Amino acid sequence: MSGEQLYKERTCIACHGPDAKTPILPNYPKLAGQNAAYLLQQATDIKSGARNNGNTPAMKGVMHLVTDEELKIITEWIATLKW
């Protein structure tokens, strides 16, 4: 499955927008064009609980839907998008 498909199916689209740069709330991050390794580390830290600040409680609630391999695919796809 592609990063774009996973982004949609794993509910990332619901908060970060269809293009990963139009989040539903102004304090949610724009993800498009960010460094893939950085995105993966942040997502992994949220999933594990290592990062627990700001909006992480909202993310933590859906991270069980995404495997570690899927996170890698999603973040690599997001990194290809234009900011």
Backbone bond lengths (Angstrom), bond angles and torsions (degrees), N, CA, C in turn:
res aa  C-N    CA-C-N  psi(-1)  N-CA   C-N-CA  omega(-1)  CA-C   N-CA-C  phi
1 M - - - 1.455 - - 1.531 108.22 -
2 S 1.308 115.91 143.62 1.463 120.85 -177.42 1.533 111.21 -78.93
3 G 1.317 115.14 162.15 1.460 120.94 176.05 1.512 111.90 -59.82
4 E 1.310 116.26 -39.44 1.463 120.65 179.41 1.533 110.83 -64.18
5 Q 1.323 116.95 -43.45 1.461 120.33 178.66 1.530 110.91 -63.77
6 L 1.322 115.98 -45.08 1.465 120.09 179.77 1.518 111.47 -63.38
7 Y 1.321 116.73 -40.54 1.462 122.23 178.70 1.524 109.75 -56.16
8 K 1.318 116.68 -42.50 1.456 121.48 179.47 1.521 111.70 -73.49
9 E 1.322 117.19 -48.16 1.460 121.69 -174.11 1.526 113.93 -72.39
10 R 1.311 117.71 -26.46 1.470 120.91 -178.15 1.534 111.06 -95.37
11 T 1.295 116.39 15.10 1.473 126.33 171.95 1.528 115.69 73.64
12 C 1.316 119.26 10.70 1.468 121.15 176.40 1.528 110.22 -58.57
13 I 1.318 114.75 -39.24 1.465 122.56 -177.68 1.530 112.17 -57.55
14 A 1.322 116.97 -31.41 1.470 121.30 -175.68 1.525 112.65 -61.34
15 C 1.300 117.44 -36.31 1.475 120.67 -177.64 1.527 113.28 -105.96
16 H 1.327 116.83 -34.76 1.465 120.06 -174.07 1.524 113.36 -97.11
17 G 1.330 117.26 -2.09 1.457 121.93 176.34 1.512 113.08 86.88
18 P 1.323 117.23 161.39 1.462 121.91 -176.67 1.531 113.91 -64.99
19 D 1.315 116.45 -23.77 1.462 120.96 -179.07 1.525 112.54 -107.40
20 A 1.317 117.18 6.63 1.472 124.42 -179.27 1.526 112.95 64.03
21 K 1.341 115.89 16.53 1.470 118.64 177.46 1.521 113.18 -138.74
22 T 1.317 116.74 12.35 1.465 120.94 175.34 1.532 108.53 -130.09
23 P 1.340 116.32 72.11 1.458 119.91 -179.03 1.530 112.22 -64.48
24 I 1.323 115.69 156.32 1.462 119.84 -177.08 1.526 112.62 -73.16
25 L 1.309 117.64 -23.48 1.463 122.13 175.91 1.520 109.28 -122.95
26 P 1.316 117.58 143.81 1.468 120.04 -176.37 1.530 114.17 -63.62
27 N 1.321 118.08 -21.68 1.463 119.34 -179.98 1.529 112.89 -93.02
28 Y 1.341 117.88 2.02 1.461 120.87 172.15 1.527 107.57 -84.02
29 P 1.327 118.30 143.35 1.465 119.38 -174.98 1.526 114.33 -74.77
30 K 1.323 113.78 148.68 1.455 121.41 168.92 1.527 105.55 -83.82
31 L 1.310 117.19 124.80 1.457 121.33 -173.72 1.520 114.11 -98.43
32 A 1.318 117.09 -29.17 1.465 121.58 -173.96 1.527 111.52 -52.96
33 G 1.330 114.83 132.98 1.454 120.74 175.69 1.513 116.16 80.20
34 Q 1.311 117.45 -2.84 1.466 119.92 178.02 1.533 109.64 -70.36
35 N 1.288 117.07 159.17 1.450 123.40 178.17 1.528 110.32 -63.91
36 A 1.334 117.36 129.03 1.463 122.07 -176.08 1.534 112.35 -59.66
37 A 1.327 117.28 -43.55 1.462 120.63 -179.17 1.531 110.79 -63.47
38 Y 1.325 116.41 -40.26 1.464 121.24 178.01 1.529 110.42 -63.69
39 L 1.331 116.69 -48.77 1.464 120.53 179.33 1.523 111.58 -58.84
40 L 1.331 115.78 -44.47 1.463 119.88 -179.29 1.521 110.70 -62.68
41 Q 1.327 117.33 -42.69 1.464 120.34 179.76 1.525 111.37 -63.32
42 Q 1.325 116.93 -43.74 1.460 120.47 179.46 1.531 110.93 -62.97
43 A 1.332 116.74 -45.51 1.463 121.20 -179.59 1.520 110.97 -64.36
44 T 1.325 116.67 -41.53 1.464 121.45 179.01 1.517 110.63 -64.61
45 D 1.326 116.71 -41.81 1.460 121.06 178.97 1.532 111.76 -65.44
46 I 1.314 116.61 -37.44 1.467 119.90 176.87 1.518 109.64 -66.37
47 K 1.323 115.78 -45.19 1.462 120.45 -178.81 1.521 111.70 -60.97
48 S 1.329 117.21 -41.55 1.466 121.30 -177.75 1.526 113.56 -79.79
49 G 1.340 115.97 -18.04 1.458 120.11 -176.18 1.514 113.38 95.28
50 A 1.336 117.64 -2.95 1.468 121.23 178.71 1.522 111.11 -63.75
51 R 1.314 116.17 -31.50 1.463 120.80 175.34 1.523 106.85 -110.25
52 N 1.314 115.53 122.92 1.458 120.10 -177.52 1.519 108.98 -146.92
53 N 1.321 115.43 73.33 1.465 121.01 179.14 1.517 109.77 -149.15
54 G 1.298 117.44 170.43 1.459 121.77 175.77 1.520 113.23 53.95
55 N 1.318 115.19 -118.95 1.461 121.61 -177.53 1.524 113.72 -94.19
56 T 1.317 117.68 9.89 1.463 119.12 -176.67 1.530 113.96 -60.15
57 P 1.349 120.26 -30.82 1.470 117.35 177.36 1.533 113.06 -59.57
58 A 1.311 117.64 -35.82 1.467 120.80 177.75 1.524 110.57 -65.28
59 M 1.314 117.01 -41.91 1.465 121.41 179.20 1.526 111.11 -69.72
60 K 1.299 116.47 -41.65 1.464 121.06 -177.67 1.532 110.87 -56.36
61 G 1.322 116.23 -33.21 1.454 120.40 -178.56 1.516 115.01 -66.66
62 V 1.325 117.77 -19.69 1.468 120.29 -179.17 1.526 113.55 -115.79
63 M 1.304 117.69 -5.84 1.460 120.03 -175.26 1.529 113.58 -65.57
64 H 1.315 117.56 -20.80 1.468 119.78 177.20 1.533 112.05 -67.30
65 L 1.329 116.48 -14.79 1.460 121.56 -179.99 1.533 112.49 -80.03
66 V 1.337 116.89 -13.13 1.457 121.63 -170.85 1.527 110.77 -120.30
67 T 1.337 115.98 126.75 1.465 119.51 175.86 1.526 109.64 -78.03
68 D 1.313 116.60 166.07 1.465 120.59 178.11 1.526 111.11 -61.90
69 E 1.329 117.44 -39.47 1.457 121.02 178.88 1.529 110.69 -66.03
70 E 1.321 117.16 -39.93 1.461 120.77 177.31 1.521 111.41 -64.63
71 L 1.329 116.87 -38.51 1.470 119.97 176.40 1.521 110.75 -58.55
72 K 1.309 116.16 -42.17 1.461 120.75 179.55 1.532 110.45 -62.47
73 I 1.315 116.99 -44.68 1.465 121.50 -179.88 1.532 110.57 -64.79
74 I 1.318 116.68 -43.98 1.465 121.20 179.74 1.526 111.31 -62.69
75 T 1.319 116.59 -48.48 1.468 119.35 -176.91 1.520 111.84 -67.04
76 E 1.325 117.88 -33.75 1.464 119.99 176.06 1.528 110.48 -65.63
77 W 1.331 117.19 -38.39 1.462 120.56 178.04 1.537 110.23 -67.35
78 I 1.321 117.36 -46.42 1.471 121.34 -179.30 1.529 110.71 -57.01
79 A 1.328 116.18 -39.07 1.466 120.46 -178.79 1.526 112.78 -63.37
80 T 1.327 117.59 -22.13 1.473 120.67 -179.94 1.520 112.91 -82.70
81 L 1.317 117.34 -13.24 1.460 121.44 -176.14 1.523 111.21 -76.30
82 K 1.299 116.13 150.99 1.471 121.74 176.81 1.523 109.45 -76.45
83 W 1.311 116.52 138.54 1.470 122.46 178.24 1.455 108.27 -69.64
